[in-house]
Amino acid sequence: MSTARAGGKRERRGPVPLRDAMQDLLRSLGVEQRLAAYDALAAWPDVVGPRIARVTAPQRVERGVLYVDVATAPWRAELTMKRLELIDKLNAHAGARVITDIRFR
């Protein structure tokens, strides 16, 4: 773990786990949230299951909104009703609130 000293320099107190060091680096670069959003995008098939994954194709995440192409209008209507549940599952998988909405197209 490291602590801040006067002048903004950090003093090392011992080894830091690689995971913690990587999280600190990603946070300092300002990309931690974006990577978490894309992790949620990549996890779509695992989170929604094979039945829904067969009729959907997640496209992108923009400002917390996940855009998903859907094969048919009836599936789009069904998924729209499950939207909040899917958002909760994706965010639980990501371990943070990275998806704020889903737009089915």
Residue pairs with C-beta under 8 A, 6 or more apart in sequence:
1 13
1 14
1 16
2 10
2 11
2 12
2 13
2 16
3 10
3 11
3 13
4 10
4 11
5 11
23 32
26 32
26 35
33 96
33 98
36 94
36 95
36 96
36 98
37 61
37 64
37 66
37 94
37 98
37 99
38 61
39 93
39 94
39 98
40 47
40 61
40 66
40 90
40 91
40 93
40 94
40 98
40 99
41 58
41 60
41 61
41 66
43 90
43 93
43 94
44 53
44 56
44 58
44 68
44 90
45 53
46 93
47 86
47 89
47 90
47 93
48 56
48 86
48 89
52 75
52 79
55 70
55 71
55 72
55 75
56 68
56 69
56 70
56 71
56 75
56 79
56 104
57 68
57 69
58 66
58 67
58 68
58 69
59 67
59 68
59 69
60 66
60 67
61 67
61 98
61 99
63 100
64 98
64 99
64 100
64 101
65 99
65 100
65 101
65 102
65 103
66 90
66 99
66 101
66 102
66 103
67 102
67 103
67 105
68 79
68 102
68 103
68 104
68 105
69 105
70 76
70 79
70 104
70 105
76 104
76 105
79 86
79 102
79 104
80 104
83 101
83 102
83 104
86 102
87 99
87 100
87 101
87 102
90 98
90 99
91 97
91 98
91 99
